[in-house]
Amino acid sequence: MHERFSDRARHAMALANREAGKLNHTYLKPAHLMLGLIAEGDCVAIETLRLLDVNLDKVRGEVSARMDKGEAEGSVGRRAHADDLRTVINLAIQEARKLNHRYVGTEHLILGLLAHGESIPAQVLLDQGVNLDQLREKTLALLRSSIDPSHDLAHSRHGDFEWVHQQELAKAFRSPTFWHALILAVDAANRAGAGEIEPVHLLLALLRDPTNEIAELLAEKGVTANWVRERLAAKNET
């Protein structure tokens, strides 16, 4: 069901699963998803609510207060989706289709939550004066807007990360060329004693591959793997 979810939507679902664990629940319901979205924080859904002046702390408190604590203390792993959460996800998919989006992002999930009027999140948001048409309109305005210095758009800070279709990512990961470059990047990071791969290691990986067109183009300008290493060494000495 989650194969079309954006990375942030998947992360929100994982956080919802964690919220359910805190409440000793063996299932996932819309209320858990609302808590997961708030915990995610830097996503279109929550940014939209902020622009609507929704008090997120109040929403978190009221949603939590309307759920009873369960008895499955210490339960781990992914939890089964309750029927009402499945309904919310189906509504989110419909919202994505209405907007001609090929992915399901956090913005669609929040619209799905509000569209399911019987859910706890919908009732809490309605109590704060948020209705579905208003939320959809504000979401569209946010998606279409450019970066405005008067407010910080979380999705703009992170680029187009949330819009990338998961199936398109999967195609890239099946590419032998991609994996060859990644292996070289890992090697570059290890040689540098770095704990994780950084952009410079990806650059070095591209420059080390003699069959790479990018390496050939940069070499014409004098940019080689050795040149990059020397520049980095000089920079670290200063």
C-alpha positions in Angstrom: 0.0 0.0 0.0 3.0 2.3 0.6 4.8 1.8 -2.6 3.8 5.2 -4.0 4.5 7.1 -0.7 7.1 9.8 -0.7 10.1 9.4 1.7 8.6 11.8 4.1 5.2 10.1 4.0 6.9 6.8 4.8 8.8 8.4 7.6 5.6 9.8 9.0 4.1 6.3 8.9 7.1 4.9 10.8 6.7 7.6 13.4 3.0 6.7 13.6 4.1 3.2 14.4 6.4 4.5 17.1 3.6 6.6 18.6 1.3 3.5 18.7 4.1 1.7 20.6 4.2 4.4 23.2 0.5 3.9 23.8 0.9 0.1 23.9 -1.3 -0.3 20.8 -1.0 -3.3 18.4 -2.7 -1.4 15.6 -2.4 1.8 13.6 -5.2 4.3 13.5 -5.7 7.8 12.0 -4.8 9.3 15.4 -1.4 7.6 15.3 -0.8 9.0 11.8 -1.7 12.5 13.0 0.9 12.2 15.8 3.4 10.8 13.3 3.0 13.7 11.0 3.5 16.2 13.8 6.6 14.3 15.0 7.9 14.4 11.4 7.6 18.1 11.5 9.5 19.2 8.4 6.9 18.2 5.8 4.3 19.9 3.6 1.4 18.7 5.7 2.6 20.3 8.9 3.9 23.4 7.1 0.4 23.9 5.7 -1.2 23.6 9.1 1.3 26.2 10.4 0.3 28.6 7.7 -3.3 28.1 8.8 -2.2 29.1 12.3 -3.1 25.7 13.7 -1.8 25.1 17.3 0.1 21.9 16.7 0.9 21.4 20.4 -2.8 21.6 21.1 -3.6 19.2 18.3 -1.1 16.7 19.7 -2.4 17.0 23.2 -6.1 16.6 22.2 -5.5 13.7 19.8 -3.5 11.9 22.5 -6.1 12.6 25.1 -8.8 11.0 23.0 -7.0 7.7 22.8 -7.0 5.1 25.6 -3.8 3.4 26.4 -3.5 -0.2 25.4 -2.3 -3.3 27.2 0.3 -4.5 24.7 3.3 -3.2 26.6 6.7 -3.8 25.0 5.2 -4.7 21.6 7.6 -4.1 18.7 7.5 -4.3 14.9 5.1 -2.9 12.3 1.5 -2.8 13.4 -1.6 -3.7 11.4 -3.6 -0.9 9.8 -7.1 -0.5 11.3 -9.9 -0.2 8.8 -10.3 3.5 9.4 -6.6 4.1 8.6 -7.0 2.2 5.4 -9.9 4.5 4.6 -7.7 7.5 5.3 -4.9 6.2 3.0 -7.4 5.5 0.2 -8.8 9.0 0.6 -5.2 10.3 0.5 -4.6 8.4 -2.8 -7.8 10.0 -4.2 -6.5 13.4 -3.2 -3.2 12.7 -5.0 -5.1 11.7 -8.1 -7.2 14.9 -8.0 -4.0 16.9 -8.0 -2.5 14.8 -10.8 0.4 13.7 -8.5 2.1 10.4 -9.1 3.1 10.0 -5.5 1.4 10.1 -2.1 3.0 12.7 0.1 2.3 14.1 3.6 0.0 16.7 2.1 -2.2 14.0 0.7 -2.2 12.1 4.0 -3.4 15.2 6.0 -6.1 15.8 3.4 -7.1 12.1 3.8 -7.3 12.5 7.6 -9.5 15.5 7.3 -11.7 13.9 4.6 -12.5 11.1 7.0 -14.7 13.2 9.2 -15.3 10.5 11.8 -11.6 10.3 12.7 -10.1 11.8 15.8 -7.7 14.1 13.8 -10.5 15.4 11.7 -12.6 16.3 14.7 -9.7 18.0 16.4 -8.8 20.0 13.3 -12.4 21.0 12.7 -12.5 22.3 16.2 -9.6 24.5 15.3 -11.5 25.9 12.3 -9.8 23.9 9.6 -12.1 22.5 6.9 -11.2 20.3 3.9 -11.7 22.9 1.2 -9.6 25.4 3.1 -6.8 22.9 3.7 -6.8 21.7 0.1 -6.6 25.4 -1.2 -3.8 26.2 1.2 -1.9 23.1 0.2 -2.1 23.9 -3.5 -1.0 27.5 -2.8 2.0 26.2 -0.9 3.0 23.7 -3.5 2.8 26.3 -6.2 4.6 29.0 -4.3 8.3 30.0 -4.7 10.5 30.5 -1.7 9.2 33.5 0.2 11.6 35.1 2.6 8.7 35.9 5.0 8.4 32.2 5.9 10.5 29.1 5.8 9.2 26.3 3.6 10.4 23.0 4.8 10.0 21.3 1.4 12.0 24.1 -0.2 14.8 23.6 2.3 15.1 20.0 1.3 14.6 20.5 -2.5 12.3 18.2 -4.4 13.0 15.3 -2.1 9.3 14.7 -1.2 8.2 14.7 -4.8 10.4 11.9 -6.1 8.3 8.9 -7.1 9.5 5.7 -5.3 9.3 3.6 -8.4 11.6 6.0 -10.2 14.1 5.7 -7.4 13.9 2.0 -7.6 14.8 2.1 -11.4 17.9 4.2 -10.6 18.9 1.7 -7.9 18.8 -1.2 -10.4 21.4 0.6 -12.6 24.9 -1.1 -12.5 26.5 2.2 -13.3 24.8 3.7 -10.2 26.1 1.0 -8.0 29.6 1.2 -9.5 29.7 4.9 -8.7 28.4 4.3 -5.2 31.0 1.6 -4.4 33.7 4.1 -5.5 32.2 6.8 -3.3 32.2 4.4 -0.3 35.9 3.6 -1.0 36.6 7.4 -1.2 34.9 7.9 2.1 36.9 5.1 3.7 40.2 6.4 2.4 39.4 9.8 3.9 38.4 8.2 7.2 34.9 9.7 6.9 32.0 8.0 8.8 29.5 8.6 6.0 29.4 9.4 2.3 29.4 13.1 1.5 29.0 15.0 -1.8 32.8 15.3 -2.3 33.1 11.4 -2.2 30.5 11.2 -4.9 32.5 13.7 -7.0 35.7 11.7 -6.4 33.8 8.5 -7.5 32.8 10.1 -10.8 36.3 11.4 -11.4 37.9 8.0 -10.7 35.8 6.3 -13.4 37.6 6.8 -16.8 34.5 5.7 -18.7 32.4 8.5 -17.1 31.6 11.4 -19.5 31.6 13.8 -16.6 35.2 12.8 -15.7 36.3 13.5 -19.2 34.6 16.9 -19.3 36.0 18.0 -16.0 39.5 16.7 -16.9 39.4 19.1 -19.9 39.3 21.9 -17.3 42.0 20.4 -15.2 39.6 18.9 -12.6 40.8 15.4 -11.7 40.5 13.2 -8.6 44.1 14.2 -7.5 43.3 17.9 -8.0 40.3 17.6 -5.8 42.2 15.7 -3.1 45.0 18.3 -3.1 42.5 21.2 -2.9 40.7 19.5 0.1 44.1 18.9 1.8 45.1 22.5 1.4 41.7 23.7 2.7 42.0 21.5 5.8 45.5 22.8 6.6 44.2 26.4 6.7 
